[in-house]
Amino acid sequence: MTTPLLMFNDPRLGLRPNEARSDDLLTRVALRILDDALAADGDRVLSAPAIGIPVRALAMRQGADVIHLLNPSLSSLSEVVLNRGETSPQTGPMRRNTWRARTVTLSGWQAGGLPFSRVLDGPLAIGAQQAIDLLDNQHSFSWITPFHRCWAVTTNAIARARAEGINLGLHPTDGGAGPLRALDDRRVAVHGDDGQALCVLDSLDPSLPIKAADRQILAVMFATSAMRHVLILAPEQFGVAVAALALVPGLTVHHETGGWPLGAVAALDLGRAHATARLADPIPAEGAAGPRFDAIVLRGDAAWLQGPDARTAMRHAARRLSGDGGVMMVRCATPLPEVEDLLQASFPVLYLLDDGAGQALYVAAKARLDLAAARARLLNIVNQTDHPALWPVGAMGWQLITKSGDRIAQ
């Protein structure tokens, strides 16, 4: 039977390993279990903490040989490079970009007391560095984010598959020459099908947008809408779509046919969670096959907002919102009176959220929102996702804009 290895969230990995001794029973037990874990063919390195025994010992399979080392260390490292898409026994399919030496010298003592030293390269060099990280017990998993923790504990098959697809797409082993291009060891630029740069994603935590303005949109969506069907009209807000899909398995993101980064959607394996739609599409009846939207998100500089038919188009858009709390969200670089007038002509209720940096997020609704309930929903999401950054941007700064133009803090 193959020995199970601990996952990164197992508290036993937090134990500080004791010095290994050849006359110590726990050390001998660890080496026997490591032998079992390395029984299958394939070069690799495992340390005792990986099997739940806190002693400074490891075993290495190299070809047909299995070598035991007590109190090992890396006595030299050379050719440090960015190892893209690295996985480890403790994190399974979870990938990350991290700096590793291509060549290392692994040193230590054999169980019989003889010194040992060997130069390793390739996968064995990576495995040796990962094993020593566990033995040193210093920030081995400090890179783990709420995205990884939610992925590890979820029992929802769709959520697990979606997290794996997003994680894989954000870690191209060549740095990316297509729609997803690595900017550094963590940030990934999303390019549209026309090659234009649209936004930047955090490869370690795509469930939290990098830009504060996008975080606010995500937070307000969680607070005010049912998060079943969302229409996002601006390709530049693709990061909001990725974050929402990473957190909500049952969500479908709708987008217009032109401009949306379909190559990036495919690279992140999000095609099944996307659907095309236009604001001008016929309005489905409540309960009909065609969905009404729980939220519509657009930018204040959208061309149609300044067109002669803007009021007609906005009224049509308002009717495309679901009847149980759908909201229209318009992100503007600054508060715009013309956008306020347009929204107030089509919606009975209009709110403004100030992000503290001069930008404005307008939230229009068919009825007054229960902001106490909205804040409670958002707080629940914050606790579930471990994203406290969503709370202030989604819960604070609400102002009700009256028909006379007054702003009343909520």
Secondary structure, 3 states (H helix, E strand, C coil): CCCCCCCCCCHHHHCCCECCCCCCHHHHHHHHHHHHHCCCCCCEEEEHHHHCCCECEEEEEECCEEEEEEEEEEEEEEEEEEEEEEEECCCEEEEEEEEEEEEEEEEEECCCCCEEEEEEEHHHHHHHHHHHHHHHCCCCCCCCCHHHHHHHHCCCHHHHHHHHHHHHHCCCCCCCCCCEEECCCCEEEEECCCCCEEEEEECCCCCCCCCHHHHHHHHHHHHHCCCCEEEECCHHHHHHHHHHHHHCCCCEEEECCCCCCHHHHHHCCCHHHEEECCCCCCCCCCCCCCCCECEEEEECCCHHHHCCCHHHHHHHHHHCECCCCCEEEEEECCCCHHHHHHHHHHCCEEEEEECCCCCEEEEEECCCCCHHHHHHHHHHHHHHHCCCCHHHHHHCCEEEECCCCCEEEC
